[in-house]
Amino acid sequence: MNSRDSKQNIIHKLKSYIADKSMEYLSVKDEMVLLNARRVFYVSALTMITNIVAIILVSFKNLSNNISTEVEWQTWLKISHYTVFSIMGLIGILSKLLRRKKNIGLLVTLQYMTIFIVLGFGIIVACIDQMISKNIIAFLIVCTMIGAVFLLRPLFAVITYMASYVVLFIGLGLAQTNTAILLSNRVNGIAAVAIGICLSIISWKSASAHIQQKRHIAAQQKELEEKNEVLEYLAFCDPMTSLCNRRRGEELIKQEISSMSRYGYDSSILLIDIDHFKYFNDTYGHPVGDAVIKEVTFLLKKNVRDSDVVARWGGEEFLILLTHVSITEAKEIAEKLREIIEEHILIVSEKELNTTISIGVAQIKAERNDALEIAYKEADKALYKAKESGRNRVVVAAEDEKLALASIHIEWRREWESGNREIDDHHKVLLELGNALIHMGLSETDQEKMLIQLHLLINHMKKHFSYEEELLKIANYPNYEQHKEIHSELLEETLKLRESYFKGELKASAL
């Protein structure tokens, strides 16, 4: 490396060092100025007290033989103290006002003004003292005080102290005629300046490190708080739906039970299950199933009060806490939610889907110690009855004994398995829809609901037959045409049954 490259490298490092120090200064500048503003007030107060004490001592001191030099020294000393007292009083008031407004620009000006006035005062007193003494103690004191009290940027501190020394150097030359004493005081002045610069650098570094440490701690605390919020969210909320999870739901219900016991009012719970949810996952994939859960969540949340609690209880199950709601009102709300879900068309991946929900309703008996467990068991039992009796219905825990009459239920048999999982799943859905129709017929369900159930059955039959026929054709099933004909006859017979029932020619139980 030649000398030119070495020189450029040194210049580059120097520029980098200056840039880093400038960035460091700018990062702490405002905090330093505000700290200095507070200290300006205390320095002004302390200086004013010192001025008063000095004026009193000088005024009441009996001078020896009234020597003209001593009288002149006394006069100039009192004038300097009076002047500084007045200026520092004004600075103290200004620092108080500007600090409240946090006007950084004016506070910077005020702190520099204070430093220059204090240093100037020390220089003036040191020069005045040359009339009767041979020292510069006043200058040493103010250099030490400025370095220890004010937070000065090192570069500014060096420039300020060196400038003050130049003024002291000139002032002493005018005030002191003894060459030896003059030299001694000028040398001592260099020591005072060095002390002031060292104290300033130490104070600045210490304060800067303290501010940076405070910021680091504050940043860590903020990061910790954010992480705690995330952990709390994960602990109490369901990430997919943003609903509270089962754990949080149980806590809120227990709080509600405590409030019910204290004030004596009714509340109820709804236990909700999405019907045939496995069918959505198996037929369209899990992303579609997730979209169905989110859509149902949106509809449930939208159609209950803000004071009610909607929780994801697990999988495709939800629980709603209805506060200040009787069991009768809860049933009406459940029916409303069921109808909203049933009538809603879900648009998922450009597919139009329909879904339904089954709901178990139970009242919370706050007088029991195990009120939550009892209410949940009753709601779960009612939900099971709702699913067993055909789904897409609301069952109230107190009324579930009325469903006993619908005792006919066809169970899936192992020998019915075809070897194809998707076809078997389709068959199981058909069986559930058929069982629901049986139960509704025996329960004397009104015609409108029966027709809706028939519509669901027929739609699923069409989809299943079409899917199965396509598979059989691809597999070159030998009895394909015969099987297809059976499908056609079954569908035609079901359509005739629906038409006869609609015209009143067929009883519900015959279906």
C-alpha positions as CSV (number, residue, x, y, z in Angstrom):
1,M,0.0,0.0,0.0
2,N,1.5,3.3,-1.1
3,S,1.4,6.5,1.0
4,R,-1.5,8.0,-1.0
5,D,-3.7,4.9,-0.3
6,S,-2.7,5.0,3.4
7,K,-3.6,8.6,3.6
8,Q,-7.0,7.9,1.9
9,N,-7.6,5.0,4.3
10,I,-6.9,7.2,7.3
11,I,-9.2,9.9,5.9
12,H,-11.9,7.4,5.3
13,K,-11.6,6.0,8.9
14,L,-11.7,9.5,10.3
15,K,-14.8,10.4,8.3
16,S,-16.4,7.2,9.5
17,Y,-15.5,8.0,13.1
18,I,-16.9,11.5,12.8
19,A,-20.1,10.2,11.2
20,D,-20.6,7.6,14.0
21,K,-20.0,10.2,16.7
22,S,-22.4,12.6,15.0
23,M,-25.1,9.9,14.8
24,E,-24.5,9.1,18.5
25,Y,-24.8,12.8,19.4
26,L,-28.0,13.3,17.4
27,S,-29.5,10.1,19.0
28,V,-29.1,11.5,22.5
29,K,-29.2,15.2,21.8
30,D,-32.8,15.9,22.9
31,E,-32.5,14.0,26.1
32,M,-29.2,15.7,26.9
33,V,-30.7,19.2,26.3
34,L,-33.7,18.4,28.6
35,L,-31.3,17.2,31.3
36,N,-29.2,20.3,30.9
37,A,-32.3,22.5,31.0
38,R,-33.2,21.1,34.5
39,R,-29.6,21.7,35.6
40,V,-29.6,25.3,34.3
41,F,-32.4,26.1,36.7
42,Y,-30.5,24.6,39.7
43,V,-27.2,26.2,38.6
44,S,-28.9,29.6,38.3
45,A,-30.4,29.2,41.8
46,L,-27.1,28.1,43.3
47,T,-25.2,30.9,41.6
48,M,-27.7,33.5,42.8
49,I,-27.3,32.2,46.4
50,T,-23.5,32.4,46.0
51,N,-23.8,36.0,44.6
52,I,-25.9,37.1,47.6
53,V,-23.5,35.5,50.2
54,A,-20.5,37.0,48.4
55,I,-22.1,40.5,48.3
56,I,-23.0,40.3,52.0
57,L,-19.5,39.2,53.0
58,V,-17.7,41.8,50.9
59,S,-20.1,44.6,52.0
60,F,-19.6,44.0,55.7
61,K,-15.9,43.2,55.6
62,N,-13.8,46.0,57.1
63,L,-10.9,46.8,54.8
64,S,-7.5,47.5,56.2
65,N,-6.9,51.3,56.2
66,N,-9.3,51.7,53.3
67,I,-6.5,51.1,50.7
68,S,-7.7,52.4,47.4
69,T,-6.8,49.0,45.6
70,E,-8.9,47.0,48.1
71,V,-11.8,49.5,47.8
72,E,-11.6,49.2,44.0
73,W,-11.5,45.4,44.3
74,Q,-14.5,45.5,46.6
75,T,-16.4,47.7,44.2
76,W,-15.7,45.7,41.1
77,L,-16.5,42.4,42.9
78,K,-19.9,43.6,44.1
79,I,-20.7,44.9,40.6
80,S,-19.9,41.6,39.0
81,H,-21.9,39.7,41.6
82,Y,-24.9,42.0,41.2
83,T,-24.8,41.7,37.4
84,V,-24.5,37.9,37.4
85,F,-27.3,37.7,40.1
86,S,-29.7,39.6,37.8
87,I,-28.8,37.6,34.7
88,M,-29.0,34.2,36.4
89,G,-32.4,35.1,37.8
90,L,-33.7,35.8,34.3
91,I,-32.1,32.5,33.0
92,G,-33.7,30.5,35.8
93,I,-37.2,31.8,34.9
94,L,-36.6,31.2,31.2
95,S,-35.4,27.6,31.8
96,K,-38.5,26.8,33.8
97,L,-40.8,28.2,31.0
98,L,-39.0,26.6,28.1
99,R,-38.7,23.3,29.8
100,R,-42.5,23.0,30.1
101,K,-42.9,23.8,26.4
102,K,-39.9,21.4,25.5
103,N,-38.6,23.9,23.0
104,I,-35.3,22.2,22.2
105,G,-33.9,25.0,20.0
106,L,-34.3,27.7,22.6
107,L,-33.2,25.4,25.4
108,V,-29.9,24.7,23.5
109,T,-29.3,28.4,23.2
110,L,-30.1,29.0,26.9
111,Q,-27.7,26.2,28.1
112,Y,-24.9,27.7,26.0
113,M,-25.7,31.2,27.3
114,T,-25.5,29.9,30.9
115,I,-22.2,28.1,30.3
116,F,-20.6,31.2,28.7
117,I,-22.0,33.5,31.5
118,V,-20.7,31.2,34.3
119,L,-17.2,30.8,32.6
120,G,-17.1,34.5,31.9
121,F,-18.0,35.3,35.5
122,G,-15.2,33.0,36.7
123,I,-12.7,34.7,34.4
124,I,-13.8,38.2,35.5
125,V,-13.6,37.4,39.2
126,A,-10.2,35.7,38.7
127,C,-9.0,38.9,37.0
128,I,-10.5,41.2,39.6
129,D,-8.8,39.1,42.4
130,Q,-5.4,39.9,40.8
131,M,-5.7,43.2,42.6
132,I,-5.3,41.7,46.0
133,S,-4.5,38.0,45.5
134,K,-2.2,35.9,43.4
135,N,-4.6,33.0,42.4
136,I,-7.3,32.1,39.9
137,I,-9.5,30.0,42.3
138,A,-12.7,31.4,40.8
139,F,-11.8,30.2,37.3
140,L,-10.9,26.8,38.7
141,I,-14.2,26.5,40.5
142,V,-16.4,27.4,37.5
143,C,-14.4,25.0,35.2
144,T,-15.0,22.2,37.6
145,M,-18.6,23.1,38.1
146,I,-19.4,23.3,34.4
147,G,-17.6,20.0,33.7
148,A,-19.4,18.2,36.6
149,V,-22.9,19.7,36.1
150,F,-23.5,20.2,32.4
151,L,-23.6,17.5,29.8
152,L,-21.4,18.9,27.0
153,R,-20.5,17.2,23.7
154,P,-16.8,16.5,24.0
155,L,-15.9,18.5,20.9
156,F,-18.0,21.5,22.1
157,A,-16.4,21.1,25.6
158,V,-12.9,21.3,24.2
159,I,-13.7,24.3,22.0
160,T,-15.5,26.1,24.9
161,Y,-12.8,25.6,27.5
162,M,-10.0,26.5,25.1
163,A,-11.8,29.7,24.1
164,S,-12.3,30.5,27.8
165,Y,-8.6,30.0,28.4
166,V,-7.7,32.4,25.7
167,V,-9.9,35.0,27.3
168,L,-8.4,34.2,30.7
169,F,-4.9,34.4,29.2
170,I,-5.6,37.9,27.8
171,G,-7.4,39.1,30.9
172,L,-4.7,38.0,33.3
173,G,-2.1,39.8,31.1
174,L,-4.1,43.0,31.7
175,A,-4.8,42.5,35.4
176,Q,-1.5,41.1,36.7
177,T,1.8,43.0,36.3
178,N,4.0,40.5,38.2
179,T,5.6,38.3,35.5
180,A,6.2,35.3,37.8
181,I,2.6,35.3,39.2
182,L,1.2,35.9,35.7
183,L,3.0,32.8,34.4
184,S,1.9,30.7,37.4
185,N,-1.7,31.7,37.0
186,R,-1.6,31.0,33.2
187,V,-0.2,27.5,33.9
188,N,-2.8,26.9,36.6
189,G,-5.4,28.1,34.1
190,I,-4.3,25.3,31.8
191,A,-4.8,22.8,34.6
192,A,-8.3,24.2,35.4
193,V,-9.2,23.8,31.7
194,A,-7.9,20.3,31.6
195,I,-9.9,19.4,34.7
196,G,-13.1,20.9,33.1
197,I,-12.5,19.0,29.8
198,C,-12.0,15.7,31.6
199,L,-15.1,16.1,33.7
200,S,-17.1,17.1,30.7
201,I,-16.0,14.0,28.7
202,I,-16.7,11.7,31.6
203,S,-20.1,13.2,32.3
204,W,-21.1,13.0,28.6
205,K,-20.0,9.4,28.2
206,S,-21.7,8.4,31.4
207,A,-25.0,10.1,30.6
208,S,-24.9,8.9,26.9
209,A,-24.4,5.3,28.1
210,H,-27.2,5.7,30.6
211,I,-29.6,7.0,28.0
212,Q,-28.7,4.2,25.6
213,Q,-29.1,1.6,28.3
214,K,-32.5,3.0,29.2
215,R,-33.6,2.8,25.6
216,H,-32.3,-0.7,25.3
217,I,-34.2,-1.7,28.5
218,A,-37.3,0.1,27.2
219,A,-37.0,-1.7,23.9
220,Q,-36.6,-5.1,25.7
221,Q,-39.6,-4.4,27.9
222,K,-41.7,-3.4,24.8
223,E,-40.5,-6.6,23.0
224,L,-41.4,-8.6,26.1
225,E,-44.8,-7.1,26.4
226,E,-45.5,-7.8,22.7
227,K,-44.4,-11.4,23.2
228,N,-46.5,-11.7,26.3
229,E,-49.5,-10.4,24.3
230,V,-48.8,-13.0,21.6
231,L,-48.6,-15.7,24.2
232,E,-51.7,-14.5,25.9
233,Y,-53.5,-14.5,22.5
234,L,-52.3,-18.0,21.7
235,A,-53.3,-19.2,25.2
236,F,-56.8,-17.8,25.1
237,C,-57.7,-17.3,21.4
238,D,-58.3,-19.6,18.5
239,P,-55.8,-18.5,15.7
240,M,-58.1,-19.6,12.8
241,T,-61.3,-17.8,13.9
242,S,-59.9,-15.2,16.4
243,L,-62.6,-16.5,18.8
244,C,-61.7,-17.3,22.4
245,N,-60.8,-20.9,22.8
246,R,-62.4,-23.5,25.1
247,R,-60.1,-22.6,28.0
248,R,-61.0,-18.9,27.8
249,G,-64.6,-19.7,27.2
250,E,-64.8,-21.8,30.4
251,E,-63.2,-18.9,32.4
252,L,-65.8,-16.5,31.0
253,I,-68.7,-18.8,31.8
254,K,-67.4,-19.3,35.4
255,Q,-67.2,-15.5,35.7
256,E,-70.8,-15.2,34.4
257,I,-72.0,-17.9,36.9
258,S,-70.4,-15.9,39.7
259,S,-72.3,-12.8,38.6
260,M,-75.5,-14.7,38.2
261,S,-75.3,-16.0,41.7
262,R,-74.7,-12.4,43.0
263,Y,-77.5,-10.6,41.1
264,G,-79.9,-13.5,40.4
265,Y,-80.6,-13.5,36.7
266,D,-80.7,-16.2,33.9
267,S,-78.2,-17.0,31.3
268,S,-78.0,-19.9,28.8
269,I,-75.5,-21.6,26.5
270,L,-75.8,-22.9,22.9
271,L,-73.6,-25.8,21.8
272,I,-73.3,-25.8,18.0
273,D,-72.0,-28.3,15.5
274,I,-71.6,-27.9,11.8
275,D,-73.5,-30.7,10.0
276,H,-71.6,-33.1,7.8
277,F,-68.4,-31.2,8.2
278,K,-66.3,-34.3,7.3
279,Y,-68.0,-34.3,4.0
280,F,-66.6,-30.8,3.1
281,N,-63.1,-31.8,4.1
282,D,-63.2,-35.2,2.3
283,T,-64.9,-33.8,-0.9
284,Y,-63.3,-30.4,-1.3
285,G,-60.2,-30.6,0.9
286,H,-59.3,-29.1,4.2
287,P,-58.8,-25.5,3.0
288,V,-62.5,-25.5,2.0
289,G,-63.4,-27.0,5.4
290,D,-61.4,-24.2,7.1
291,A,-63.2,-21.6,4.9
292,V,-66.6,-23.1,6.0
293,I,-65.6,-22.8,9.7
294,K,-64.5,-19.1,9.2
295,E,-67.8,-18.3,7.4
296,V,-69.9,-19.9,10.1
297,T,-67.9,-18.0,12.7
298,F,-68.6,-14.7,11.0
299,L,-72.3,-15.4,10.8
300,L,-72.5,-16.5,14.5
301,K,-70.5,-13.5,15.7
302,K,-72.5,-11.1,13.5
303,N,-75.9,-12.2,14.8
304,V,-75.3,-12.2,18.5
305,R,-74.8,-9.3,20.9
306,D,-71.4,-7.9,21.8
307,S,-72.0,-8.9,25.4
308,D,-72.5,-12.6,24.3
309,V,-69.4,-14.8,24.2
310,V,-68.7,-16.9,21.1
311,A,-66.0,-19.6,21.6
312,R,-64.6,-22.2,19.4
313,W,-65.1,-25.4,21.4
314,G,-63.1,-27.7,19.2
315,G,-63.0,-28.8,15.6
316,E,-66.4,-27.8,14.1
317,E,-68.0,-27.2,17.4
318,F,-68.9,-23.7,18.9
319,L,-70.3,-22.6,22.2
320,I,-72.2,-19.4,22.7
321,L,-72.8,-17.9,26.2
322,L,-76.0,-15.8,26.1
323,T,-75.9,-13.5,29.1
324,H,-79.2,-12.4,30.7
325,V,-81.1,-14.8,28.4
326,S,-83.7,-17.3,29.6
327,I,-84.0,-20.8,28.1
328,T,-87.1,-19.7,26.1
329,E,-85.3,-16.7,24.6
330,A,-82.2,-18.9,24.0
331,K,-84.2,-21.3,21.9
332,E,-85.5,-18.4,19.8
333,I,-82.0,-17.1,19.2
334,A,-80.8,-20.6,18.3
335,E,-83.6,-21.0,15.8
336,K,-82.7,-17.7,14.3
337,L,-79.0,-18.7,14.0
338,R,-79.9,-22.0,12.5
339,E,-82.1,-20.4,9.8
340,I,-79.4,-17.8,9.0
341,I,-76.8,-20.5,8.4
342,E,-79.2,-22.7,6.4
343,E,-80.2,-19.8,4.1
344,H,-76.6,-18.5,3.6
345,I,-74.8,-19.5,0.5
346,L,-71.0,-19.9,1.0
347,I,-68.8,-19.0,-1.9
348,V,-65.6,-21.0,-1.5
349,S,-63.1,-21.4,-4.3
350,E,-65.8,-20.4,-6.8
351,K,-68.1,-23.1,-5.4
352,E,-71.5,-22.4,-4.0
353,L,-71.9,-24.4,-0.9
354,N,-74.7,-24.8,1.7
355,T,-74.3,-25.9,5.2
356,T,-76.5,-26.4,8.3
357,I,-75.9,-26.5,12.0
358,S,-77.3,-28.5,14.9
359,I,-77.7,-26.7,18.2
360,G,-78.1,-27.9,21.8
361,V,-79.6,-25.4,24.2
362,A,-79.2,-25.5,28.0
363,Q,-79.8,-23.1,30.9
364,I,-77.1,-22.4,33.4
365,K,-78.2,-23.3,37.0
366,A,-76.1,-20.8,39.0
367,E,-77.2,-22.2,42.3
368,R,-75.1,-25.4,41.7
369,N,-71.4,-25.6,42.5
370,D,-70.9,-27.6,39.3
371,A,-73.1,-25.3,37.2
372,L,-70.8,-25.2,34.2
373,E,-70.4,-29.0,34.0
374,I,-74.1,-29.6,34.3
375,A,-75.0,-27.0,31.7
376,Y,-72.4,-28.3,29.3
377,K,-73.6,-32.0,29.7
378,E,-77.2,-31.0,29.1
379,A,-76.3,-28.9,26.0
380,D,-74.1,-31.7,24.7
381,K,-76.9,-34.3,25.2
382,A,-79.4,-32.0,23.5
383,L,-76.9,-31.5,20.6
384,Y,-76.5,-35.3,20.3
385,K,-80.3,-35.6,20.1
386,A,-80.4,-32.9,17.4
387,K,-77.8,-34.7,15.3
388,E,-79.4,-38.1,15.9
389,S,-82.8,-36.7,14.9
390,G,-81.7,-35.5,11.5
391,R,-79.4,-32.5,12.1
392,N,-80.3,-28.9,11.1
393,R,-82.4,-28.5,14.2
394,V,-82.5,-27.0,17.7
395,V,-83.0,-29.2,20.7
396,V,-83.5,-27.7,24.2
397,A,-82.1,-29.8,27.1
398,A,-85.4,-29.6,29.0
399,E,-87.3,-30.9,26.0
400,D,-85.1,-33.7,24.8
401,E,-87.3,-36.4,26.4
402,K,-89.9,-35.6,23.7
403,L,-87.5,-37.1,21.1
404,A,-87.8,-40.6,22.6
405,L,-90.6,-41.5,20.3
406,A,-88.3,-41.3,17.3
407,S,-86.6,-44.5,18.3
408,I,-86.1,-46.0,14.8
409,H,-82.6,-45.5,13.7
410,I,-80.6,-47.3,11.0
411,E,-76.9,-48.0,11.9
412,W,-74.2,-48.3,9.4
413,R,-73.0,-51.9,8.9
414,R,-69.6,-53.2,8.1
415,E,-70.8,-55.5,5.3
416,W,-72.1,-52.4,3.4
417,E,-68.5,-51.1,2.9
418,S,-67.6,-51.1,-0.8
419,G,-63.9,-50.8,-0.6
420,N,-63.9,-47.2,-1.8
421,R,-63.7,-44.7,1.1
422,E,-65.3,-41.8,-0.7
423,I,-68.3,-43.9,-1.9
424,D,-68.7,-45.2,1.7
425,D,-68.7,-41.7,3.0
426,H,-71.4,-40.7,0.5
427,H,-73.5,-43.7,1.6
428,K,-73.1,-42.7,5.3
429,V,-74.3,-39.2,4.6
430,L,-77.3,-40.7,2.7
431,L,-78.0,-42.9,5.8
432,E,-77.9,-39.9,8.1
433,L,-80.2,-37.9,5.9
434,G,-82.6,-40.9,5.8
435,N,-82.5,-41.3,9.6
436,A,-83.3,-37.6,9.9
437,L,-86.3,-38.1,7.6
438,I,-87.5,-41.0,9.7
439,H,-87.2,-39.1,12.9
440,M,-88.9,-36.0,11.5
441,G,-91.7,-38.1,10.2
442,L,-92.3,-39.8,13.5
443,S,-92.0,-36.5,15.4
444,E,-94.8,-34.9,13.2
445,T,-92.4,-32.2,12.0
446,D,-94.2,-29.5,9.9
447,Q,-94.4,-29.9,6.1
448,E,-92.0,-27.1,5.3
449,K,-89.1,-28.6,7.2
450,M,-89.9,-32.1,5.9
451,L,-89.7,-30.7,2.3
452,I,-86.3,-29.1,3.1
453,Q,-85.0,-32.4,4.4
454,L,-86.2,-34.2,1.3
455,H,-84.6,-31.5,-0.9
456,L,-81.2,-32.2,0.9
457,L,-81.6,-35.9,0.5
458,I,-82.5,-35.7,-3.2
459,N,-79.6,-33.3,-3.9
460,H,-77.1,-35.6,-2.3
461,M,-78.6,-38.6,-4.1
462,K,-78.0,-36.8,-7.5
463,K,-74.4,-35.9,-6.6
464,H,-73.6,-39.4,-5.3
465,F,-75.2,-41.2,-8.2
466,S,-73.3,-39.1,-10.7
467,Y,-70.0,-39.6,-8.9
468,E,-70.5,-43.3,-8.4
469,E,-71.6,-43.9,-12.0
470,E,-68.5,-42.1,-13.3
471,L,-66.2,-44.3,-11.1
472,L,-68.0,-47.5,-12.3
473,K,-67.7,-46.5,-15.9
474,I,-63.9,-45.8,-15.6
475,A,-63.5,-49.2,-13.8
476,N,-65.5,-51.0,-16.6
477,Y,-67.9,-52.3,-14.1
478,P,-69.8,-55.2,-15.8
479,N,-73.2,-54.3,-14.5
480,Y,-72.7,-50.6,-15.1
481,E,-75.9,-50.0,-17.2
482,Q,-78.0,-52.0,-14.7
483,H,-76.6,-50.1,-11.8
484,K,-77.2,-46.8,-13.5
485,E,-80.8,-47.8,-14.1
486,I,-81.3,-48.7,-10.4
487,H,-80.0,-45.2,-9.6
488,S,-82.5,-43.6,-12.0
489,E,-85.4,-45.6,-10.6
490,L,-84.5,-44.8,-7.0
491,L,-84.3,-41.1,-7.8
492,E,-87.5,-41.1,-9.7
493,E,-89.3,-42.9,-6.9
494,T,-88.0,-40.4,-4.4
495,L,-89.2,-37.5,-6.5
496,K,-92.6,-39.1,-6.7
497,L,-92.8,-39.5,-3.0
498,R,-91.9,-35.8,-2.5
499,E,-94.6,-34.8,-5.0
500,S,-97.2,-37.0,-3.3
501,Y,-96.2,-35.6,0.2
502,F,-96.4,-32.0,-1.1
503,K,-99.9,-32.6,-2.5
504,G,-101.0,-34.1,0.8
505,E,-101.5,-37.5,-0.7
506,L,-98.9,-39.1,1.6
507,K,-98.3,-38.9,5.4
508,A,-95.0,-37.9,6.8
509,S,-94.6,-41.2,8.5
510,A,-94.8,-43.1,5.2
511,L,-91.6,-41.4,4.0
